[in-house]
Amino acid sequence: MFIYEFMAGIVDTITGGEDEESFDPHTHRKVEKPTSYSDTMIHLLKGSVGAGVLAMPDAVSRMGILFSIVGIVLIGSFATYCIQLLIAAQYHLCKRCRRGYMAYPKSMRLALEGGPPCLRWAAPTLYYFVDATLILWQLGICCIYFVFAAENIKQVCDFYGQEISLRMHLCILLGPLAILSLVKDLKLMTPLSSISNIVTILGLLLVFFYLIEDDVTLEDEKLQIKSLQEIPIFIGITLFALEAVGVVLALEYNMEDPKRFVGLFGLFNIGMLIIMSLYMVVGVFGYLKYGDSIKASLTLNLPQEQKKAQVAKVIFAVAIFLTFPLQNFVAYNIVWRKLKKCIRPTRQCVCDYLLRVLLVVIPWLLAVAMPHLGPFIALFGALCLSLLALVFPGVMDVCVWYPDSYGPCRYRLLRDVTIVLVGLGCLTAGCYTSLLEIIAAGHE
């Protein structure tokens, strides 16, 4: 970790440290327990190692090894750059409004209100739309977590003769997850989160054991892309695995020295480099091991009859199970913040618990209706993250630099328009192909 801090210090020295303007939003943030550089790095890494990394072999199988490696690097670098733009735009808005911090939806509204006249009308709409997309993204993750845990547990139960349908496993999971989600104090979730981190590391070690236990053969067909229709699916899965916009913004906000989060050798870039490398290794070795028989989650390919494989499946199911309430809390927090203003104080307690249960039931119903993991991962990645990590940062950056700060040849405007068009392309193509896969899976 020392080398990370050393490199960040070099960049800070070269760039002259703090901005020359008098108001620095970072010094006006009120964070009770800020996280250190090493703590933030650990949180960033652990927040990206879960169901997403286990889906990468499926993504690689669609593009072939060579194109997948290039694709992961390009998509990861592009998405990371867009998040850097988003953080920089929020910082600029905070300086303009003399605020220590503002949330994603509010910064989007303020950016549009001061942007080009043709976009100002959309400020109130996009304020709520960003919130809605964040909620949909979190509920989508919860839906995927439901299916992931149920599928892995089902494989183990089937081997021991307890054969029941996947939907029945989903029904069994509903009660415990609803009870866990009723816990109001996140501090009580800390032990569960710590257990989840430990078992996830153990599960990854067991998975790697299976990936490297045999010699693999590199066939020509594994280097080639299957079809052009697979490209949007690959982009959707990779975006889902790589990006967690809400988590990244929360980490930047809570960091003790936020200036070290961004920049060429900042914490975020270094963390994303490590994450992309891990995803490439798991994706490539998983595809080399299982070929075209790879499933939506790598754990589903592990042999059912071996104890180590059964332990790995149960471990990841438990890790996802324990992480579910934390993911669900994000959506709850957004909704409850707005809802409680409209409810009488005497009824807030009952409505609070009802909302928590409702936000568990909604993704559960979606999982029961269509319990197929792969297409859902690509769909939510293409739909939500194309907006949150690509389109919205591009739009915000256009507005922040309006009207006369786009630079030589208006390069910032051209850059942002390109980002928005690429994001919309990923959104349209990814959603279309994912919906086709979901429809096809529903007829099986």
N, C-alpha and C positions, 0 to 999 in steps of 0.2 A: 504493500500500500504506500510505502514511502516514495517509490518511484513515481506513482500517480501524483502525489502531493508536490514532488519536486518539479515535474513537468508543468503542472498547473501554475506553480510559482514563477517559472521562467516566463510563461506567456503573460502573466500579470505584470511582471517587470517590464517586458517589452512594450506592452500596450499602455503603460503609464498608470495602471491601477484604476482608481475611481474616475468617473466621468468628471469633466471640468465644471459642469453645471452644478449649481448650489444644492439642488434637492436630489437626494439619493433615496429612492424607494426602499432599497434593501435595509437602510438604517432605521426606517420607520415601521418595519414589520414587528408585530407583537406576537412572537412565538414563545410559548411557555417553556417547552423543552425542545430546543433545536437539535438537529442531528449533526454529528460530526461528518467529516469527509468519508471515513471508512464505513460508518454506519449507513450513510446514504448509498454508497456503492453496494453494500451488502443487500440493502432493501431493493435497489434497482435490479440486481442480478436475481434475487430470489423471486421477485415479482414477475420475472419473465421465464421462469423455469417451471412449467406445469403441463397442462393439457396441450399447449401450443407446441412445445418442443417435441412431443410425442406424435404430433401430426405432420412433422416435416418430412419423414420418409414418404408419406402419401403425396406430398407436394413434389418431391424430387422424382417420383415415379411418373408424374405427368409431363415433366419437361426434359427428362434425361439428366445425367450427372453434370455434363459440361454446362449446358444452358442453365441448370438449376444453380450451380455455383455462381455463375455470372449474374443470374437473376436475383439471388439472395443479396449479393453485394450491392447491386444497383438499387433494388427496392429498399433495402435497409439504409443505404446511404442517403437516398432521396427522402425517405420518410424522416430520418434523423435530421436532415437539413431543414425540412419543413417545420419540425418541432422547435428547432433552434430559432427559426423566423418567428414562430408563434410566441416564444418566451421573450424574444427581443421586442416584438410589437407590444406585448403586455407591459414590459418595462417602460417603453416609450410613453404609453398611455398613462401609466402611473406617474411618470414625471410631469406629464402635461396636466394631470388632474391633482397632483400633489397628494397621492395616496400611496400607502405602503404596499398594498396588494389589491387586486380585484379578480374575481372569479372569471372563468372562461366566458360564460354567457354575457356578463356585464361588460367585459372588455370588447366583445364583439359588437354590442349595441353602441357603445361610445365611439368605437372606431368608425362604424357606419354613419353615425350622426355627424362626424367631422370629415367624412369622405366625399367622393364625387356625388353631385346632386342626383344623378341617376340611380344611386344605391341607397340614398338616405331613407327613402320610403320603406325599405326592408328592415330598418333597424329594430322596431318592436317585434316584427315577425321572427327575425333570425335570433333574437334574444331567447324567445321561447323554443325555437327550433333546435338551437344548440343544446338547451336543457333536455328536450325530448330525445335528441340523438344520444346524449350521454346516458339517459335512463334506458333507452332501447338497447344500447351497447351493453350495459351492466346486466340487464335482464337476459340478453342473448348469451352472455357468459354463463349466467346461472342455468339457463336451459342446457347448454353444452355440458356443464358440470353434472347436471342430473343424468344425462344420457351416458356420459363417460363413466361415472361411478356405477351405474346400473349394469352397463355392458361388461365391465371387468368383474364385478361380483357374480353376474350370471354365469360367466365362463367357469369360474371356480365351483359354483354350486352345481352346475350341470355335470361336472366331472364326478362329483360325489353323489350323484343320483337325485339331487333336489332340483328337478327340472320344472321350472315355471317360466312363464312368458316374460319378456323384457318389460312389458307394461306393468306386470305385477310387481316386478322389482322396483319400478318407479313408484308405484303406490306405497310400497313398504318404506321407501326413503322419505316420502313426503312428511310423515309425522315427526321423525327425529329432526329433520332440517327445519321444519316450522317451529319446533320448540327451541332449537338453537338460535333461530333468528329473533326470538322474543327477548334475548338478552340485550339490555339497553346500554350498558357500560362496556365500551370497547376494551377497557383494561382487563375485564374478565375474560376476554378472548385472547389475551396475550399468551397464556400457557398453551392454548390450542394451536395458535399460530406457530409457536416454537416447536411443538411436537410435529406439526405439519412440515416445517422446514427440515427437521432431522430425518423424518421418514422419506421425504422426497429425495434427499441426497442418497439415502440407502437404496431407494428404488432405482435411481439412475445408475448406481454401481452395478446392481443386478442386471439391468437392461444391457449395459455395456459388456457384461460378461457373455451374454448371448450373442452380441454383435461381433465379437472378436474371437469366439471360441473355435471357429472353423476357418479354413482358408476360403477366400472368396475369388470368384472368377469374374473378370471384367469383360463382358460381352459387348459387341458393337451396338446391339439394340438398346443397351442400357445407357448409351451415350447420346441417343437420339430423342428428339421430341416426338411425342405420340401424334398430336394433331394441334392445329391452331386453336381449336376450341378449348384445349386444356390450359392455355396461357392465362385467361382470366381466373380460372379456378386456382391455379398456382399463385397468382398475385393475391387473391383473397385469403388463402391459407397463410401465406407468408406475412401479410399485413396483420392478420389475427395473432399470429405467433409473436411477431416482433414488437408491435406497438401497444402500449397501454397509456393512452394520453392522460387520463385522469390521474393515474399513479405517478407519471412523470411530473406533471404540474404540481402535485401534492409534495413530491420529494424536493423539487426546486424551492417551493414555498417554505418548507420546514428546515431547509439546510442552514447550518450555522453561518456559512459564508457563501451565499448564493452566486457570487461572481465566479466561483470556482466550478460551478455546475456547467456553465456554457463555455464556448470557445473551442479552438482547434484541438487543444489537449485538455479540455475540460472533462469533468467527471462523466457527463452524459455521453460524449463521443467515445471515451475509453470503455465505458460500460457496454455501449452498443456494439463496439468492436468485439468484445469478449462474447457477447450474446450471439452475434452473427456467426462467429467461429464455432461456437457450440452447436448452433442449429445446423450449420453445414456438415459438421462431423456426424451428428445423429442422423440427419437426413440422408447423407450419402451412404454411410455404413448400414443404415436400416434398409435402404433400397438394394444395396449389394447383397445383403443377407437374404432378403425375402422376395426380391424381384417384383414382378407384377402382381403377386399375391398379397402385397402389402395392404393393410387395412387402415381405416381412418385414424386409429391410434395404434402406435407401435406395440403396446402391451397386449393387444388383441391377437397379435401374431405369435406371441410366446407360447411354447408347448403347454397344453393344458394338464398333461400328466406329470410334469416335473414340479417338485416342491418349490424350488427356487423361483420358477415362473409364477406359480400360484401366489407366493409371498409377494413378488413384485407387483402383481395385479392388485392384490388386496392393499398393499402399501400405497399405491397411487390412488386407489379408490378412497382410502381413509384420508390421504392428504387433500384430495379435492373436496371430500366431505367436510373437513375441518376448515377449509378455505371459503366454502360457500357463504357462511354468514357475513364474512368481511366484504365479499363482493356484493352481496345483497344490501349491505348497509349503505353503500354508495348511492344506489338508487333510492333507498328509503330516505336518506338525508336530503336529497334534492327535492323529493316530493313533499316530505313533511315540513320542510322550511317554508314552503308556499302554502300548504294546506292548513297549517295550524292557525294562520292569521284569520281564517274564515270559520273557525270552530270555537264555541264557547269554552272557557277554561274548565268548566265542570265536565265536559264531554271529551276533553283532549286525551285523557288517559285511555279510555275505551277505543277511541278512534286511532290512537297511536298503535295499540296492539293489533287492531283490525288491519291497519295498513301494512304492518310487518308481515302478517299472515298472507294478505292478498299478494304482496310482492314475492312470496314463495309460490303461491298457487298459480300465478300467471305463467312463469316459465315452466312449471311442472305440467300445466295443461298443454303447452306448446310441445313439450318433450313427449308427452303421451300421444298427442295427435300425430306426430311424425318422429319416431325414435330412430333417426338415422344421423349419425354423428358427422360424417364427412361433409355432406352438402351444407349443413348448418354452419360449420366452421367457416367455410368459404363465403357463405352468404353474409354472415354478420361481419366478417372481415372486410368484404367488398362494400357493404352498405354503410356501416358506421365509421370504420376507420378511413375509408376514402374521403368521407366528409370531415371527420374530426382531425385527421392528421395531414390531409392534403388540401382539400378545397377551402375549408374555413381559414386556415393560416394564410393561404394565398390571398383570399378576399380581405382579411384583416390587414395584411401588409400593404395592399393597394391603397387602403383608406388611410393608414397611418402616415404614409409619405405624400399624400395629396396636399396641395396641388403642384408644388414646385420643388420637391425634394427627391425626385426619381433618379437623379444622378445623370452622368453623361449619356447622351443618346437614349435617355429614359429607360436605362437598362433594368431598373427595379420594376417598372411597370411591365416590361416584356417578360421578365422572370416570373412575376406573380401571375400574369395571364397564362403563361405556359403551365405553371403548377396547377392552376384551377382547371385548365383543359385536360391535363393528364389525370387529375383526380376524378373529374367527371367521366372520363373514358374508363377508368378502372371501376368506377361505381356502376356504370351502365352495363358494361360487358360482364363484370363479375356477378352482378345480381341476375342477369339474364341466364347465364350458363348455370349458376347455382340453382336457380328455380327449375330449370330443365332437369337437373339431376334429382332434385327433391321430388318432382312430379314422377320421374321414372322410378325412383325408389318406392314411391307410394303405390305403384302398380305391381310391384314385385310380390 
